[in-house]
Each structure stands twice: as structure tokens, then as C-alpha cells.
């Protein structure tokens, strides 16, 4: 008997079930750099995160983050980040992926 295969979600499937994917730039102030904010984010909201790029120094943390989830959950997650002091901006330019 053949093994069962797991269905892989595509962007089309994602749109059909009400989910969306968004890429954001997060800029952390110095006081939040050592906090596990992305872990907290995924515990507070039913979203999936994927770090696409990051740079952290003592003065600032910059993260390019991809988020998948329901539009309302993504909006609530962004509001929470901004409320605690993280600057959130949409990624404007598509980067060629290797």
C-alpha cells in the first residue's frame, strides 16, 4: 500500500481559506533586542512566521519577517508589535530569491 502524502499548501490554497501572506520590516529599539518577541508573537496569535533576513547590533535589531495567517490575526499581531515599541513597515521591493 502506498504511503500517504501530505498536501502542501499553495498561495492559491492560502487565499481560498481566508489566509494571507505578508512580508514586513521590524525595527526593534535597544530595550527590546534581547526579548524573544517572535516567539511571543507566535504564542499570542495563530500565525506562522518565517525570518527572511535579520541584522542585530547593540543599538537596533532589524528583521525581515514573513507572516502567514488570517488577515485579522496578522493585523492584531502588527498592532501588538507596535504597541510594545517595534516599528513595523511593509516590505516594498521584491527580492530575487536564490
Helices and strands as residue ranges (DSSP letters): H 11-16, E 19-29, G 30-32, H 37-44, E 48-56, E 60-70, H 71-84, E 87-90
